Amino acid sequence: MTPIADTDNAPVARILVVDDDVILRVEIADYLSQHGYAVETAADGVEMQVILTARAVDLIVLDLMLPGEDGLSICRRLAEQGGPPIIMVSAMGHDTDRIVGLELGADDYLPKPCNPRELVARVRAVLRRREDIRRGGAKRGRTINFRGFSVDPARRRLRAPNGVTILLTVGEFALLGAFLDHPQRILSREQLLELARGGDAEVFDRAVDVQISRLRRKLHGCSDVEIIKTYRGSGYLFDAKVTRA
C-alpha cells in the first residue's frame, strides 16, 4: 500500500488505484500524480478497505483480477454502498467483461494495457460529470420528484415510492438528469450522450447503452408504470411529470 503525497495546497481529487501488479500500479499512480491528482494505491480489496475506512476518495481505478475478493465483487459491493465512482481496468478486454463490469456499477471500463492519456481523460470526465451533477442539483433545488420517486442530487440518490433508496452511479445519474431536464420528449441515443456527457460524449460512447439499460431496470423494478419508454428507431422518452422543490 503506497500513498503518493500531494504537495499542492489547492484541493485536488483523491484517486485510489487498486491493482495487484506492483509495476503497473506504481506507473498508473505516478502518471495520475503528474497530472495533479492525489493518489494512493492498494494491492487488493483488504488494503483498499483500510484506505476507504481512513478517508474518503473521489474515484477508484479498479483492476478486475485481484487476489482474494475480485474486482467485480468489490465493484458490486461499493455500488450498493453508494461508494465513489469506479473505472474498471482489465486484461480481459472482451465485450462481455466490459458489460458485466458496467452492469455491476462501474462508471467506465478500460482494457489493459490502457493508454495512460486515455485513462487520465476518463478520470477527468467521470470527476467532471460528478461535479456537474452536484452543481446542477444546487441550482435546481434540493429535491426532484416524479411518479412518487424523489431525487437527492447532492448525494446521487434516488428514493422509490415505497421508500427504498436506490443508489445510482455517476453515469446513471447523468442519464437520469438528462431525462429529468427533458421529460415527455423523445431523445435519441446521440442526444442522450451529449446531454449526459457533454464534451465527453465520445469517451463514454461504449458505456451508454449498458447504463441506460441499468437505469431503466432500477426504475421499473420499483414502479408499476413504465417510465423510460423505447421508441424503436427514434430513441427514449421519459414518461413522467417532473417537479423540483
RALINTA-V794027 format. One record per residue. RES is the residue in one letter. PSI is psi in radians with two decimals (none if undefined). D_FIRST is the distance of its C-alpha to the first C-alpha in Angstrom with 1 decimal. Layout:
res,psi,d_first
RES,PSI,D_FIRST
RES,PSI,D_FIRST
This chain:
res,psi,d_first
M,1.94,0.0
T,1.75,3.8
P,2.43,6.6
I,1.99,9.8
A,2.60,12.7
D,2.19,15.9
T,-0.05,19.0
D,2.29,21.5
N,-0.37,23.3
A,2.55,24.4
P,2.28,22.6
V,2.82,20.4
A,2.48,18.7
R,2.13,15.0
I,2.41,13.4
L,2.11,10.4
V,2.09,9.8
V,1.91,9.3
D,2.40,10.2
D,-0.17,10.2
D,1.82,11.9
V,-0.67,9.6
I,-0.86,12.7
L,-0.68,13.4
R,-0.80,10.0
V,-0.68,10.3
E,-0.79,14.0
I,-0.77,13.9
A,-0.75,11.6
D,-0.75,14.0
Y,-0.75,17.0
L,-0.67,16.3
S,-0.68,15.7
Q,-0.37,19.0
H,0.33,20.6
G,0.15,20.0
Y,2.60,17.1
A,2.05,14.3
V,2.41,11.1
E,2.76,7.6
T,2.72,5.5
A,2.59,4.7
A,-0.30,6.4
D,-3.09,9.0
G,-0.53,11.1
V,-0.86,10.2
E,-0.65,6.6
M,-0.79,8.4
Q,-0.59,11.1
V,-0.78,9.6
I,-0.78,9.0
L,-0.54,12.4
T,-0.58,14.0
A,-0.60,13.2
R,2.79,14.4
A,2.59,15.9
V,2.76,14.9
D,-0.39,17.7
L,2.57,16.7
I,2.25,14.3
V,1.95,14.4
L,2.17,14.2
D,2.51,14.8
L,-0.81,17.8
M,1.78,17.2
L,2.64,14.3
P,2.57,14.4
G,-2.25,15.7
E,2.17,16.5
D,2.98,17.2
G,-0.63,16.9
L,-0.74,20.5
S,-0.73,20.2
I,-0.77,17.3
C,-0.81,19.3
R,-0.79,22.4
R,-0.78,20.9
L,-0.65,19.5
A,-0.70,22.8
E,-0.45,24.8
Q,-0.01,23.0
G,0.63,23.6
G,-3.02,20.0
P,2.85,19.0
P,2.63,20.3
I,2.28,18.7
I,2.03,19.1
M,2.40,18.8
V,2.52,18.6
S,2.51,19.9
A,-0.30,21.7
M,1.59,24.3
G,0.28,26.2
H,2.68,29.3
D,-0.63,30.8
T,-0.67,30.6
D,-0.71,26.8
R,-0.79,26.7
I,-0.74,29.2
V,-0.78,27.5
G,-0.77,24.2
L,-0.65,26.3
E,-0.59,28.4
L,-0.05,25.5
G,0.00,24.5
A,2.56,22.6
D,-0.37,24.0
D,2.96,23.9
Y,2.31,23.1
L,2.36,22.7
P,2.62,23.3
K,2.56,21.1
P,2.36,21.4
C,2.61,21.7
N,2.12,23.3
P,-0.64,20.9
R,-0.65,23.8
E,-0.69,24.5
L,-0.78,21.0
V,-0.71,21.3
A,-0.70,24.8
R,-0.64,23.7
V,-0.83,21.0
R,-0.73,23.7
A,-0.77,26.2
V,-0.76,24.3
L,-0.69,23.5
R,-0.70,27.1
R,-0.73,28.5
R,-0.71,26.8
E,-0.66,28.1
D,-0.67,31.5
I,-0.78,31.6
R,-0.83,31.0
R,-0.72,33.6
G,-0.70,36.0
G,-0.66,35.7
A,-0.64,36.6
K,-0.60,39.6
R,-0.07,40.9
G,2.85,40.7
R,-0.40,38.4
T,2.38,39.7
I,2.33,40.9
N,2.51,43.1
F,2.28,44.5
R,0.73,46.3
G,-0.19,45.0
F,2.62,41.4
S,2.48,39.7
V,2.31,36.8
D,1.71,34.5
P,-0.65,33.3
A,-0.66,31.0
R,-0.02,29.0
R,0.81,29.5
R,2.58,31.2
L,2.21,34.4
R,2.18,36.7
A,2.88,39.1
P,-0.49,42.8
N,0.09,42.1
G,-0.14,39.5
V,2.36,36.5
T,2.22,33.5
I,2.08,32.3
L,2.34,28.9
L,2.48,28.9
T,2.97,26.3
V,-0.76,26.7
G,-0.77,28.8
E,-0.72,31.0
F,-0.63,31.6
A,-0.72,32.5
L,-0.76,35.0
L,-0.72,36.4
G,-0.68,36.9
A,-0.73,38.9
F,-0.74,41.1
L,-0.53,41.5
D,-0.29,42.7
H,1.03,45.2
P,2.74,46.5
Q,0.58,49.5
R,2.34,49.1
I,2.18,48.3
L,2.27,45.3
S,2.90,44.7
R,-0.72,41.3
E,-0.69,41.4
Q,-0.73,42.2
L,-0.73,39.4
L,-0.81,37.0
E,-0.74,38.3
L,-0.68,38.5
A,-0.57,35.0
R,-0.33,33.2
G,-2.25,35.5
G,-0.16,34.7
D,0.28,31.8
A,-0.76,34.2
E,-0.65,33.9
V,-0.68,30.1
F,0.22,30.2
D,-0.68,33.4
R,-0.31,31.9
A,-0.27,30.4
V,-0.68,33.3
D,-0.75,35.4
V,-0.70,32.8
Q,-0.59,32.0
I,-0.80,35.7
S,-0.72,36.2
R,-0.72,33.4
L,-0.76,34.7
R,-0.76,38.2
R,-0.69,37.2
K,-0.71,35.6
L,-0.86,38.7
H,-0.36,41.3
G,-0.27,39.7
C,0.28,40.7
S,2.48,44.0
D,-0.17,47.3
V,2.39,47.9
E,2.01,46.5
I,-0.80,44.9
I,1.92,43.5
K,2.48,46.4
T,2.26,46.4
Y,1.72,49.3
R,2.22,49.3
G,-0.19,49.6
S,-0.80,49.2
G,-2.49,45.9
Y,2.58,44.8
L,2.30,46.5
F,1.79,45.0
D,1.35,47.9
A,2.60,47.6
K,2.29,48.9
V,2.28,46.2
T,2.66,46.6
R,2.31,44.4
A,none,44.5
